[in-house]
Amino acid sequence: MKKFSLFSLITLLALSMLLAACGEGGNGGGSADEGEGGEAAGGDAKTNLTMGTGSVGGVYYPLGGEMSNLLKDTIETEGFDVSSVESGASVENIAKVQAGKFQLGIAQNTTMINAVEGNGDFEGKDVSKVGVIGSLYPEGLQVVTLGNTGIESIEDLKGKRVAVGPPGGATREAATMVLEAYGLKEGDYKAFEEGFGDAKSKLQNGTIDASFAVVGVPSSTTDELHAATKDVKFLNIEGEALDKVVENSQYEAYTMEPGTYDWQEEPVQTITAMALLIGSTEQISEDLAYEITKSLYENADQMTIAQANMITKDSALKGAQDLPLHPGAEKYFKEAGILE
């Protein structure tokens, strides 16, 4: 009995020492591994996401709302949620995804190309934490005035009051580029930094003379302006100015054919780019980005906005071929046979 007790005591002491050593090593070493390895493996990853869209009156804002609802309805990842917020659009969305203030955003491919190449607003800026989820739909630059202004061409905007789009958006960049192609520099016109909805109201009440908007066509805001005034006029981007813009940017020439709007009778020559969904490669894990991409391209037909019809697997990488993809999106596109 005594021998058994002594043996038991020795055994218990040995086990206690062993457990203490394991516990100490596990907590200390495990803590360091989780602190360092956990960060490298995505310690900053989130499941509660914010999506930057655009100004009220444009397509980005309602599309962002519908995409957010679609993703919430179709993604079953524990803790997943996404909310869309108004923003200055492309430039702001890319910058805030990079900074970790947004996890998702909508941006024009031309702006994303500038960001990756370090041009324009992104000169000297790092965007290495931003990856493309996929292409959404084509956007056209609409230069709009009213018939009663007497404005017939973009050259006529000299000395006029022109809405050039909010700071931080692709419209502002495109408007400046097109106006310069026509020989109009800042100071040759009075610039109004309006969102699309405000620009429509100001055109309607005569506060401004013309408005630039890079937006999906047909645009509900332009339809609303026509319904209120019956006097909408598009200004063409054509000739040498069009050639200059296309040669010196990522935009392509684009014709809005008659009937693009029910009331549109004449073709309109302009430029186009692709809208993209972008995401943080730091705050959105590969697995979650895969689920987001899969959900979007396999369920886009559940959305009601007109542009949803253009969100397809066939055009999922249009305008984004040379841009960095989010690893999760890349995984989905390879699985779906869209990428080799």
C-alpha positions in Angstrom: 0.0 0.0 0.0 2.8 2.4 0.9 4.7 1.4 -2.2 1.6 2.1 -4.3 1.1 5.5 -2.6 4.7 6.4 -3.2 4.6 5.3 -6.8 1.3 7.2 -7.3 2.8 10.3 -5.7 5.8 10.2 -8.0 3.6 9.6 -11.0 1.3 12.5 -10.1 4.2 14.9 -9.6 5.7 13.9 -12.9 2.4 14.4 -14.7 1.9 17.8 -13.0 5.3 18.9 -14.1 4.7 17.7 -17.7 1.3 19.4 -17.9 2.7 22.6 -16.5 5.5 22.6 -19.1 3.1 21.8 -21.9 0.6 24.5 -20.7 3.4 27.0 -20.4 4.9 26.2 -23.8 1.4 26.1 -25.4 0.3 29.4 -24.0 3.5 31.3 -24.6 4.4 29.7 -27.9 0.8 29.6 -29.1 0.3 33.2 -28.3 3.3 34.2 -30.3 2.3 31.9 -33.2 -1.2 33.4 -33.3 0.1 36.9 -33.0 2.6 36.6 -35.8 1.3 33.7 -37.9 -2.3 34.8 -37.3 -1.7 38.3 -38.8 0.2 36.9 -41.8 -2.7 34.4 -42.4 -5.3 37.2 -42.4 -5.6 38.4 -38.8 -7.2 41.6 -40.1 -9.8 39.7 -42.1 -13.4 40.8 -41.6 -16.8 39.4 -42.3 -18.8 42.6 -41.5 -18.0 44.6 -44.7 -18.7 48.1 -45.9 -19.1 48.8 -49.7 -18.3 52.2 -51.1 -20.7 53.2 -54.0 -21.2 56.6 -55.5 -23.4 59.7 -55.2 -27.2 59.5 -55.0 -28.6 59.8 -58.6 -25.9 57.7 -60.2 -25.9 53.9 -60.8 -23.3 53.0 -58.3 -25.4 53.9 -55.3 -28.6 51.8 -56.1 -26.5 49.0 -57.6 -24.4 48.9 -54.4 -27.5 48.6 -52.3 -28.8 45.7 -54.5 -25.5 43.9 -54.5 -25.3 44.2 -50.7 -28.7 42.7 -50.3 -27.9 39.9 -52.8 -24.7 39.0 -51.0 -26.5 38.9 -47.6 -29.2 36.7 -49.0 -26.9 34.2 -50.7 -23.7 34.0 -48.6 -23.9 31.7 -45.5 -20.5 32.5 -44.0 -21.0 32.9 -40.2 -21.1 36.5 -39.2 -21.2 37.8 -42.8 -22.8 41.2 -43.3 -22.3 44.0 -45.8 -23.7 47.5 -46.0 -23.4 50.0 -48.9 -22.6 53.7 -48.3 -22.6 56.8 -50.4 -19.2 58.0 -51.5 -17.4 60.1 -54.1 -17.1 56.9 -56.3 -14.0 55.5 -58.0 -11.1 57.4 -56.7 -12.4 57.6 -53.1 -13.5 53.9 -53.1 -10.0 52.7 -54.3 -8.3 54.9 -51.7 -10.5 53.8 -48.9 -10.3 50.1 -49.7 -6.5 50.5 -49.6 -6.7 52.3 -46.3 -9.0 49.7 -44.8 -12.0 52.1 -44.4 -14.0 50.2 -47.0 -13.7 46.5 -47.7 -15.6 46.6 -51.0 -16.1 49.3 -53.6 -17.3 50.1 -57.1 -14.8 51.7 -59.4 -14.2 52.4 -63.0 -11.6 50.3 -64.7 -9.8 53.4 -66.1 -9.4 54.7 -62.6 -8.2 51.4 -61.3 -5.6 51.2 -64.2 -4.4 54.7 -63.2 -4.2 53.6 -59.6 -2.1 50.5 -60.4 0.2 52.5 -62.7 0.5 55.3 -60.2 -0.9 58.0 -62.5 -3.3 60.9 -61.9 -4.8 61.0 -58.4 -2.7 58.0 -57.5 0.8 59.3 -58.3 3.1 58.0 -55.6 0.2 56.1 -53.9 0.2 52.4 -52.9 -2.8 50.4 -53.9 -1.3 46.9 -53.3 -4.1 45.9 -51.0 -6.8 46.4 -53.6 -7.9 43.5 -55.9 -10.5 43.2 -58.6 -13.5 41.0 -57.8 -14.8 41.3 -61.3 -16.3 43.5 -64.1 -19.9 44.7 -63.8 -21.2 46.7 -66.8 -20.2 49.3 -69.3 -20.5 53.0 -68.5 -20.9 55.9 -70.9 -19.9 59.5 -70.4 -23.1 61.5 -70.9 -22.6 65.3 -71.5 -26.1 66.7 -71.0 -27.7 70.1 -71.5 -31.2 71.5 -72.2 -32.3 72.7 -75.5 -33.2 76.1 -74.1 -29.6 76.9 -73.2 -28.6 77.3 -76.9 -25.5 75.1 -76.3 -24.8 73.0 -79.4 -21.3 71.5 -78.7 -18.7 71.0 -76.0 -16.8 74.0 -77.3 -19.8 76.1 -76.4 -19.3 75.3 -72.7 -16.6 78.1 -72.5 -17.8 80.6 -69.9 -20.7 78.3 -68.9 -21.7 76.7 -65.6 -20.7 73.0 -65.8 -21.3 70.1 -63.3 -18.0 68.1 -63.6 -18.8 65.5 -61.0 -17.9 65.2 -57.3 -14.3 65.1 -56.1 -13.0 61.5 -55.9 -15.0 60.2 -58.8 -14.2 59.0 -62.3 -16.6 61.6 -63.8 -14.4 64.5 -62.6 -11.4 63.0 -64.2 -13.2 62.3 -67.5 -14.8 65.7 -67.6 -11.5 67.5 -67.2 -9.9 65.3 -69.8 -12.7 65.9 -72.4 -12.9 69.6 -71.8 -9.1 69.9 -72.2 -9.3 67.9 -75.4 -11.6 70.7 -76.6 -9.2 73.4 -75.5 -11.1 74.3 -72.3 -9.0 74.5 -69.1 -10.1 75.2 -65.5 -11.1 78.8 -65.4 -12.6 78.7 -68.9 -15.8 77.5 -67.3 -17.4 77.6 -63.9 -17.0 74.1 -62.4 -19.7 72.7 -60.1 -18.7 69.6 -58.1 -22.1 68.1 -58.0 -23.3 64.5 -57.6 -25.6 63.3 -60.4 -28.9 63.9 -58.5 -27.9 67.5 -57.6 -26.7 68.2 -61.1 -30.1 67.1 -62.5 -31.9 69.4 -60.1 -29.6 72.3 -61.0 -30.0 71.7 -64.7 -33.8 71.6 -64.3 -33.9 74.9 -62.4 -31.3 76.7 -64.5 -28.6 77.0 -61.9 -26.1 75.2 -64.3 -25.9 74.9 -68.0 -24.5 71.4 -68.6 -23.6 68.3 -66.7 -21.0 65.5 -67.2 -21.8 62.0 -65.9 -20.0 58.7 -66.3 -22.9 56.4 -65.6 -24.5 53.2 -66.8 -26.9 53.7 -69.6 -29.8 54.1 -69.6 -29.6 56.3 -66.5 -32.7 56.8 -64.4 -31.5 60.3 -63.5 -31.4 61.3 -67.2 -34.8 59.8 -67.7 -36.1 61.8 -64.8 -34.6 65.0 -66.3 -36.3 64.3 -69.6 -39.6 63.5 -67.9 -39.5 66.9 -66.1 -38.3 69.1 -69.0 -38.9 67.2 -72.3 -35.8 69.1 -73.4 -32.7 67.0 -72.8 -29.9 67.4 -75.3 -26.7 65.2 -75.5 -23.4 66.8 -76.6 -21.2 64.6 -78.8 -17.6 63.8 -78.1 -16.2 63.5 -81.6 -13.5 64.2 -84.2 -10.0 65.1 -83.1 -11.1 65.6 -79.5 -12.4 62.0 -79.4 -9.3 60.7 -80.9 -7.2 62.5 -78.4 -9.1 61.2 -75.4 -9.0 57.6 -76.7 -5.3 57.8 -77.5 -4.4 59.2 -74.1 -6.6 57.2 -71.8 -8.1 53.7 -71.2 -11.5 54.9 -72.5 -12.9 53.5 -75.8 -15.2 55.2 -78.3 -18.8 54.4 -77.8 -22.1 55.1 -79.6 -25.3 55.4 -77.7 -27.6 54.1 -80.3 -31.1 55.7 -80.9 -33.6 54.0 -78.5 -31.0 53.7 -75.7 -33.6 55.9 -74.0 -37.1 55.6 -75.3 -37.1 59.3 -76.2 -33.7 59.3 -77.8 -33.9 59.7 -81.6 -30.3 60.4 -82.7 -27.1 58.5 -82.0 -24.7 60.0 -79.5 -20.9 59.7 -79.9 -19.1 59.4 -76.5 -16.6 57.2 -74.6 -17.0 54.2 -72.4 -15.3 52.3 -69.6 -16.2 49.3 -67.4 -17.4 49.4 -63.8 -15.7 47.0 -61.5 -16.3 45.5 -58.1 -13.0 45.8 -56.0 -12.1 44.4 -52.6 -9.5 44.5 -50.0 -6.9 41.7 -50.3 -6.0 42.3 -46.6 -9.4 42.5 -45.0 -11.4 40.0 -47.1 -10.1 36.4 -46.9 -9.6 34.3 -50.0 -12.5 32.1 -49.0 -14.9 34.9 -48.5 -13.9 36.7 -51.7 -14.5 33.4 -53.5 -18.0 33.3 -52.0 -18.7 36.9 -53.0 -17.6 36.4 -56.6 -19.5 33.1 -56.9 -22.6 34.7 -55.4 -22.5 37.8 -57.6 -22.0 36.0 -61.0 -24.3 33.1 -60.3 -27.2 35.2 -58.9 -27.0 38.6 -60.6 -30.4 37.9 -62.3 -32.1 38.2 -58.9 -31.4 42.0 -58.8 -33.9 44.4 -60.4 -31.6 47.3 -61.5 -31.2 47.4 -65.3 -27.4 47.1 -65.2 -27.7 43.7 -63.4 -28.5 42.2 -66.8 -24.9 43.0 -67.9 -23.3 41.3 -64.9 -22.4 38.0 -66.5 -19.7 35.4 -66.5 -19.0 36.2 -70.2 -18.0 39.7 -69.4 -16.7 39.1 -65.9 -13.1 40.1 -66.8 -13.8 42.7 -69.5 -11.6 45.7 -69.0 -9.8 44.0 -66.1 -7.5 41.6 -67.9 -4.4 43.4 -66.9 -5.4 44.3 -63.4 -4.6 42.4 -60.1 -7.4 40.1 -59.1 -8.3 39.3 -55.5 -7.0 35.7 -55.0 -10.5 34.5 -54.0 -12.0 35.9 -57.3 -9.2 34.3 -59.2 -9.9 31.0 -57.6 -13.6 31.2 -58.7 -12.8 32.3 -62.2 -10.5 29.3 -62.7 -13.0 26.9 -61.2 -15.7 28.3 -63.5 -13.4 28.0 -66.6 -13.2 31.8 -67.1 -9.5 31.8 -66.4 -7.0 29.1 -67.3 
